[in-house]
Amino acid sequence: MDFDSDYRLTIGGALRAASKTFSVINPATGRAFAEAPDASRSDLDDAVAAARSAFAGWASTPHKERAELVTKLADQVEAEADPFSRLLTAEQGKPQSEAKREVLGLVAWLKAAASWDIPVHIHEDSEDRYCETRHVPIGVVGAIAPWNYPLLLAAFKLGPALTTGNCVVLKPSPFTPLSTLRLGELANSLLPSGVLNVLSGGDDLGPWLTSHPGIDKVAFTGSTATGKRVMASAAETLKRITLELGGNDPSIVMHDVDPVALAPKLFWASFGNSGQVCLASKRVYVHADIYSEVRDALVQFASGVKIGNGINEGMQLGPINNRVQYERIMRLIEESKAQDLNFALGGEVPECEGYFIPPIIIDNPPEDARIVCEEQFGPIVPLIWFEDYNDAIRRANASEYGLGATIWAGDENAGWALAQRIDAGNVWVNESRPLSPVVPFAGHKQSGFGVENGLEGLLEYTIPKTMSRRRSLSD
Ligand code: NAD
């Protein structure tokens, strides 16, 4: 895979250049390294038309055949995992090891989706009557991914959508379009024309897609603010929707945790992918008995982490993905300084090429500081002191979000009991983000609508169809 080669849209089984392009920036250098096609409204119309005309054939292809083709696509990506990872690092910024993990995640997610049987529920099979419910595909899915995990979050949607018989128009973020466009190219040689279409474009493309009358379902991952726009736009033609949105996940560190053993786990829970993870621990409540020991151990661990251009061997953290997000985090830093918050680590961002911000730990800010009550989505994390578990739970739950949470506990049963009281879709004790394609993943409150992954996630790409028959007209 050659970075400066042409990147094309995939529409109806063919590669197409758009009439305009936009530059893709390498966040480690701040410089453009490739041009991506900027799809027009008529490119989108063509992609939706291609998907609609492919739908009848794909939906009636036996499930086993569809699953085999999706597995072949996964095998093909696996065979090209190294060039895919390099391209992902160049456009996203994450270190090579993390990029490879993401590419292999895509492979695992596609394969897992292909391994499910689509259940058929037989309600009655008597002498007089037969009644069943099948799960049939919905039609054409508009799939929209963010820039933090472009390939993995596309795979969350593609695997179940395609294996259940839907056709897809996939749109990556304009900050990270290239690896997804390559995925479209690969799929062209394997899937029937029009089954998977991939379009990159500017800020208009998402709203065009979610309001397009030829789209039957929107599967979206991104911020809560955008998710609300997607929901409103989908209402016009009553499209089905799945929304995976923002989070402000709490961690609670209980009084009996070993601070030194905790430090690396807590660090990666909060700062992995430079904090640009929906399920990162974004505010950390630490029991007063061990607060200073935890803070000092975390600062010590964080100080040794290697940050730099992810393409270089041994880097553990890369840059912020894009200038808009970099400037948001810089404003948060300035505001935290203006409020006289205590910086236990970092805060001085070195002048350099690229969007690098070394890890920042804020020491016990007030609960109403923006760094505590808003999703930061970057490498700046507050540690907050508490004495009483009821108070910690109240503060942890006092958020419009309900995506994830972690309890760190010496006594796993006490941790488990505390976990029951957290209002979030994903709650873990002594581990962070153990995501799996077979385990349902859903956001509570304003963190989402619907489910991804697991059988529940698969069935979101289907609609129940119930049929019954009487064996004769005689009674
Ligand atoms: P974003 O909402 O700005 O953009 C997400 C995608 O939506 C991009 O492809 C973008 O081009 C597109 N888009 C923008 N406006 C649109 C519109 N009006 N209609 C349709 N599409 C539109 O989010 P982002 O900045 O790319 O990602 C960061 C956010 O995503 C964070 O809030 C993070 O928590 C969230 N996120 C959630 C999950 C999850 O699974 N819950 C996973 C990753 C990221």
Boltz pocket constraint, residues with backbone or C-beta under 6 A from the ligand:
constraints:
  - pocket:
      binder: B
      contacts: [[A, 144], [A, 145], [A, 146], [A, 147], [A, 148], [A, 149], [A, 153], [A, 171], [A, 172], [A, 173], [A, 174], [A, 202], [A, 203], [A, 205], [A, 206], [A, 207], [A, 210], [A, 221], [A, 222], [A, 223], [A, 224], [A, 226], [A, 227], [A, 229], [A, 230], [A, 244], [A, 245], [A, 246], [A, 247], [A, 277], [A, 278], [A, 279], [A, 375], [A, 377], [A, 403], [A, 443], [A, 447], [A, 448]]
      max_distance: 6.0
